[in-house]
Amino acid sequence: MNALEQLKERLDDWSERLLLKGMTALDSKDETELRQCAEDAANLGMAFFSDLLEQLAREVNIFLYDPRQESSDFIRRYFYVNQYVQLAGTNGRAHEEASDDYSLPE
């Protein structure tokens, strides 16, 4: 199994665990795991995907410190990352970088 497949599998597992345990059970391990996946994506030359994962990890951190915080940003980024992972699975490599004029939603 190559590094991209391993990363995809780790994120699939994390996503499934989150769906099973629920957002209220997020903890610092989730943030750490997402940051590690972001680093792995960056090492694979997937800067755009790495940024997506970093943003999701940031949203987890915000939620950990204030669970009453609006969760729509977390949910949007969660589904965005999952769509990217699914694309990686169907296309073999979702390695294409976004165009220079595209910016990530904040």
DOLO-498074 format. One line per 2 residues: number of its first residue (from 1); their letters; for each residue x negated, y negated, z of C-alpha. Coordinates in nm, 3 decimals. Example, Ala and Ser with C-alpha at 12.3 -4.5 7.8 and 13.67 -1.06 7.14 Angstrom:
2
1) AS) -1.230 0.450 0.780 | -1.367 0.106 0.714
//
This chain:
106
1) MN) 0.000 0.000 0.000 | -0.151 -0.334 -0.100
3) AL) -0.165 -0.644 0.122 | 0.139 -0.808 -0.039
5) EQ) 0.351 -0.497 0.014 | 0.238 -0.480 0.376
7) LK) 0.331 -0.844 0.430 | 0.669 -0.788 0.268
9) ER) 0.732 -0.484 0.487 | 0.638 -0.673 0.805
11) LD) 0.876 -0.955 0.716 | 1.153 -0.711 0.626
13) DW) 1.109 -0.545 0.966 | 1.106 -0.881 1.147
15) SE) 1.417 -0.994 0.964 | 1.602 -0.673 1.046
17) RL) 1.504 -0.699 1.414 | 1.634 -1.055 1.423
19) LL) 1.966 -0.950 1.272 | 1.998 -0.672 1.530
21) KG) 1.898 -0.871 1.839 | 2.044 -1.208 1.743
23) MT) 1.902 -1.554 1.736 | 1.948 -1.607 2.110
25) AL) 1.692 -1.332 2.173 | 1.412 -1.508 1.981
27) DS) 1.090 -1.527 2.178 | 0.730 -1.642 2.144
29) KD) 0.637 -1.308 1.982 | 0.859 -1.401 1.687
31) ET) 0.682 -1.733 1.645 | 0.340 -1.564 1.670
33) EL) 0.438 -1.297 1.417 | 0.562 -1.557 1.169
35) RQ) 0.246 -1.765 1.205 | 0.035 -1.453 1.148
37) CA) 0.239 -1.371 0.836 | 0.189 -1.730 0.719
39) ED) -0.185 -1.691 0.761 | -0.179 -1.362 0.572
41) AA) 0.019 -1.524 0.290 | -0.234 -1.807 0.274
43) NL) -0.517 -1.552 0.255 | -0.336 -1.395 -0.041
45) GM) -0.333 -1.733 -0.214 | 0.039 -1.781 -0.157
47) AF) 0.034 -2.138 -0.027 | 0.401 -2.208 -0.097
49) FS) 0.514 -1.893 0.085 | 0.274 -1.966 0.369
51) DL) 0.434 -2.310 0.409 | 0.781 -2.152 0.418
53) LE) 0.672 -1.917 0.694 | 0.507 -2.198 0.891
55) QL) 0.827 -2.401 0.872 | 1.029 -2.104 0.995
57) AR) 0.783 -2.052 1.283 | 0.821 -2.422 1.370
59) EV) 1.200 -2.380 1.380 | 1.161 -2.080 1.611
61) NI) 0.944 -2.293 1.839 | 1.204 -2.571 1.844
63) FL) 1.477 -2.320 1.927 | 1.268 -2.164 2.207
65) YD) 1.228 -2.497 2.382 | 1.585 -2.613 2.330
67) PR) 1.833 -2.335 2.250 | 2.111 -2.594 2.225
69) QE) 1.929 -2.746 1.929 | 2.117 -2.740 1.599
71) SS) 2.031 -2.409 1.434 | 2.121 -2.492 1.073
73) DF) 1.757 -2.570 0.979 | 1.643 -2.239 1.124
75) IR) 1.916 -2.049 0.942 | 1.844 -2.222 0.610
77) RY) 1.473 -2.147 0.634 | 1.541 -1.791 0.748
79) FY) 1.749 -1.722 0.436 | 1.501 -1.906 0.214
81) VN) 1.218 -1.682 0.339 | 1.433 -1.372 0.296
83) QY) 1.516 -1.469 -0.062 | 1.147 -1.514 -0.135
85) VQ) 1.066 -1.173 0.017 | 1.338 -1.012 -0.193
87) LA) 1.199 -1.182 -0.504 | 0.857 -1.045 -0.418
89) GT) 1.008 -0.700 -0.399 | 1.196 -0.715 -0.728
91) NG) 0.928 -0.893 -0.928 | 0.631 -0.721 -0.773
93) RA) 0.465 -1.055 -0.705 | 0.640 -1.379 -0.629
95) HE) 0.302 -1.543 -0.650 | 0.400 -1.836 -0.868
97) EA) 0.341 -2.171 -0.705 | 0.610 -2.436 -0.708
99) SD) 0.551 -2.722 -0.949 | 0.358 -3.020 -0.814
101) DY) 0.669 -3.238 -0.803 | 0.861 -2.991 -0.586
103) SL) 0.857 -3.045 -0.212 | 0.974 -2.822 0.067
105) PE) 1.288 -2.928 0.251 | 1.207 -3.078 0.591
//
